[in-house]
Amino acid sequence: MKNKTSIIILTYNNLKYTKNCIDSIKKYTKDNTYEIIIIDNNSIDGTRNWLKKQKNIKIILNDDNKGFPIGCNQGIEIADKENDILLLNNDTIVTKNWLENLKICLYSDNKIGAVGSVCNQNENMQGIDFTYDNLETMQKLAEINNKSDYSKWEEKVFLIGFCLLIKREVIEKIKKLDINYTPGYIEDNDLSLRIISLGYKLILCHDSFIHHYLGTSFRKDLDKFYPILNKNRQYFERKWKFNTFCFDEIKNYSLPLIENPTKILEVDCGIGITLLNLKYKYKNLVIEGVQEDKNKYLICSKIFKTYHNLREIKNQKYDYILIGNYLEQVNEPSKFLEKIKKYMKDDGFIIGEIHNLNYITTLKELENGIWYEKHKNEKNNFTIQDVDKLLFQCNFKKDNSILWKYNNLDDSNINNDSKYFYYSFRYKKN
């Protein structure tokens, strides 16, 4: 039988949101399947007095604002020791079958360690494609959406902590959130990687939708928010030896050139963002990656077959090889392309991306003398004509599928060559 769930909610003012959140939990969650734990971080808007009057809610009233990681740890400490742990923001409204569907997914596989819901915000691509003007309409749409469906479960490298359900056995291993991220932000990135490092999967459940108002308190004061964000990013990089921008490294400019793939190799695959995105879109896709950075390798190798370098690949052929902007980074691009060719199927494709040197922002960087500082780690700079020539010399043929990615600026006075940020290209073996 599935464990019950301890729903841990932190509060700091915003009593209206807290009331609505708890009311929705009681209305849309099966009785006797959960407990609610509220950690209040010294609210001054009547939240504390209201909480004292509530029945069947465990509360901790802190005398100061201890922040998110410490508050969550306090909640975990007083939760029923058999229960799974669900971290839920107080600025959320839950919906019919929200928790039930999360639990179905969580216990569908012993290797799943944590699951999360989708919402109306698209941070970390955890949004959903329906819109609404009021909560009544939202609940109707959520009821239609929230039908358990394993085809709507997406493996992720990171799940945002606005609604994160963690299996009890995982909690027993990780113990606590890292309090070095106090007062908050980036702690859920860190938590996600810790769970993956233990060999568990993270799953985003598109069949569990909740409403999220987003940032009712923490992000309001930007003068405080950004210094905290930068401090925590620096701590994360010291701990994991790569930066948080890895969570955003998806090869968006390459994705439109992929059609019905069966087996993909991604060179410089980061921590797996692009390949997992493709795996969700193409259910039977075989994904493999190459990652030379040992710290990133430790993460993505837990998720899919990963090689340290191309030399490790033996007797494998791929219908797509994604190289991103690797041509701009490699010492000898022509030798790299010759190596790649032997891993391509006869009808396979190589897909890549290059910066557009004529892009309007690039021109401004050159004018202001900051181009070198921003791009000093790039060994090569190409025009699209350079790429054509290079691949032709390496015996590739153009697939006539070059995409110019449009920049969302008012382009009325911008030269055509200056309004595209990246060129993406697709070539076949000749």
Salt bridges, closest charged atoms under 4 A:
GLU35 OE1 - LYS58 NZ 3.05
ASP40 OD2 - ARG48 NH1 2.97
ASP63 OD1 - ARG48 NH2 3.91
ASP64 OD1 - LYS66 NZ 3.25
ASP84 OD2 - LYS103 NZ 2.63
ASP91 OD2 - HIS212 NE2 3.29
GLU100 OE2 - LYS30 NZ 3.47
ASP109 OD2 - LYS201 NZ 3.80
GLU123 OE2 - ARG219 NH1 3.18
GLU136 OE2 - LYS140 NZ 3.90
GLU143 OE2 - LYS96 NZ 3.19
GLU154 OE1 - HIS206 NE2 2.74
GLU172 OE2 - ARG168 NH1 2.78
ASP178 OD2 - LYS239 NZ 2.84
ASP190 OD2 - LYS239 NZ 2.78
GLU259 OE1 - ARG426 NH1 3.25
GLU266 OE2 - LYS251 NZ 2.38
GLU328 OE1 - HIS355 ND1 2.87
GLU332 OE2 - LYS335 NZ 3.41
GLU338 OE1 - LYS341 NZ 3.32
ASP346 OD1 - LYS429 NZ 3.56
GLU365 OE2 - LYS374 NZ 2.74
GLU365 OE1 - HIS375 NE2 3.34
GLU373 OE2 - LYS376 NZ 3.05
GLU378 OE2 - HIS355 ND1 3.85
GLU378 OE2 - HIS375 ND1 3.20
ASP388 OD2 - LYS398 NZ 3.16
ASP399 OD2 - ARG426 NH2 2.51
ASP411 OD2 - LYS419 NZ 3.10
